[in-house]
Amino acid sequence: MRIKSLFIVIFISGFLLNCTTDNGDYYTPSSENEFEYKIDQFADLKIIRYQIPGWDELTLKEKKLVYYLTQAGLSGRDIMYDQNYRHNLAIRSALENIYTNYTGDRSSDDWMEFETYLKRVWFSNGIHHHYSNDKLKPGFSSDYLSELMEATATELIAEAFEVIFNDKDSKKVNLSRDADNVLLSAINFYGPDVRSEDVESFYAEVTSPDPTKPLSHGLNSKLVKEDGVLKEIVYKSGGLYGAAIDEIIKWLDLAAGVAENEPQGDALRLLVEYYKTGDLQTWDDYNVAWTAATDGNIDYINSFIEVYNDPLGYRGSYETIVQINDFDMSRKMSVLSENSQWFEDNSPLMQEHKKENVVGVTYKTVNVAGEAGDASPSTPIGVNLPNANWIRASVGSKSVSLGNIIHAYNNSGSSGRLKEFAHDDKEYDLEVEHGQLGDKLHTALHEVVGHASGQINPGVGTPKETLKNYSSTMEEGRADLIGLYYLYHPKLQELGLVEDWKALGTAAYDGYIRNGLLTQLIRLELGADVEESHMRNRQWVSAWAYKKGKEENVIEQVKRDGNTYYNINDYDRLREIFGDLLRETQRIKSEGDFQAAQDLVEGYGVKVDQEIHAEILKRNEQFTGAAYGGFVNPELTLITDNSGNINDIEVRYVNSFEYQMMKYAEDYGFLVKD
């Protein structure tokens, strides 16, 4: 499970430092304490750099491990493009060929629109928006693209060319109620003629050797129809995506050779075996070993993991995050995992839904050294894995907060939007003083306590089986509610995590309601429904709480000078309301109550008040800052002697998004070249 890049960080007070040392394709900070984070902005997106604190403190062996893991991750970059849509790789390749070879007018409005479209495709790993799932709309005509293709001898099949401009495959992931979500989703996890009922009936017949340890069926395969018969095509060496997977295996083998300890090396070798065979039992064996391998300074996430992009929650998107331990922050935050049983015991869940023993939640703050696939350029800020409920219950899980990513976000924006949408000066000042720590603690509580909390009733299927297309947003909302329930609690101060629990909790509640009911709407086009699972959960949590407390005026809608604000009048009562919703959300998951999940999400999380939405968009026009942020990775460069031996590995920062994307296409385009 993951925390997506919280929209609230865009409103945190920050500044841009004028410290660029332009060195062609690379950037060198003018001093250790000065760093320019934001490097580009286009459409609704901004591109940010992040640093790798503590890199020079690593041993050469540790640096090699990080390098091999990042190379393994980048080797699978093309997989994410193809998973997102069947024509993505062909379209990207054609656009990149034009970008490289066009010798005509590169100052025209049409060319500028072409460049923007290409950068949006890079950012989203395809032609659908990374967050809204809507197909990207080019600002140039089909005639202009034809001219560019002719001028650069670029080829693109007719269907792929036409889909850039027509209305076909308009949603990457369609979660609409009463629709065939599989058939109407452009995501390339299923054959074009596979329907939702086909998927459900296929997996209803698939069993696991041990029902108490259900395998993650469908996680690493594509389901297609051949001669009317459903069949899985497995992602593995020699199978689907084999050319890229063989490269991943090559680098993971090298990583295993420089592992910090035996458990880490054993886990890496199991991951290699999984990539070779595609065997889901090996995947579970790997996750058990990986979860238990907690020693060492380096860790990683790699493979087909999160299922948000599958409307039915079976298939995993490829992603990788390479991590270096942030020792100081991890010591401070590990107190949450040490007290996870207290949080469970004192939660408002029904007694039968509480875990008697919360096992092995390992929480760390880490610094990212490299990302790829579904984690790049748009990245989570926190992750809790593995996702299998039985492994969480019996072995535990790892939770991480991506410290340098959060830091880069918080230093790449401005405070203008916060000033505009905060109800009053008190709310603004609280956010400035406590907002960043509140975000970190909410991420930690969400990941460590939230995803580890609660249990499913005996005999009830997994959430993807029972809650279906609502399973992801229900789980993220449930984890958010755990965090909200404890953010406004003196236990945080007792544990030494905050100096003033009430001030921090007040700021956190203000920020959550402000975001859930107002500011996240700037990400949507007027008239659109909320589609993305995390946006949905923030809206249904906020809207349900607002309605539940309306008679008591717990949250008040304020109209001032034609503008809408929300003001919390009773924080203690709001906490009780969050607790009520948490208890009900856990009941829905524990009992597999599909109808209740549908009523909650559709009733509160999908539809948008169009009058308020239009107002928010109008108020936002004054700000030039982008609604979404994503990252370029630092480049790890080998320093070798005359014999090719690695003497050191240097961190370099790129100067442009285009440079890194074109370099990646050249170095890691294994499926395009296949």
Secondary structure, DSSP 4 states (H G I P E B T S, - for coil): -EE---GGGGGS---------EETTEE--SBTTB---EEEEETTEEEE----TTGGGS-HHHHHHHHHHHHHHHHTHHHHHHHH-TTHHHHHHHHHHHHHH--S-SSSHHHHHHHHHHHHHHHHTSSB-TTT-BBP--SS-HHHHHHHHHHTT----HHHHHHTTSSTT-BSS---TTS-TTTT---TTB-TT--HHHHHHHHHT---SSTTS---TTTTEEEEEETTEEEEEEBSTTSBTHHHHHHHHHHHHHHHHT-SSHHHHHHHHHHHHHHHH--HHHHHHHHHHHHH---SSEEEEEEE---TTSTTS-PPPEEEEEEEE-HHHHHHHHHHHHTHHHHHHTSSS-GGGS-S----EEEEEEEEEEEEETTSSS--SEEEE---HHHHHHT-EEEEEEHHHHHHHHTSS-SHHHHHHSSSHHHHHHHHHHHHHHHHHHHHIIIIIITT---PPTT---HHHHTGGGHHHHHHHHHHHHHHHHHTSTHHHHTTS-S-HHHHHHHHHHHHHHHHHTGGGGGS-TTPPP-SHHHHHHHHHHHHHHHHTTTTTSEEEEEETTEEEEEES-HHHHHHHHHHHHHHHHHHHHHT-HHHHHHHHIIIII---HHHHHHHHHHHTT--S-SEEEEPPPEEEEEE-TT--EEEEEEEEES-HHHHHHHHHHHH-HHHH-
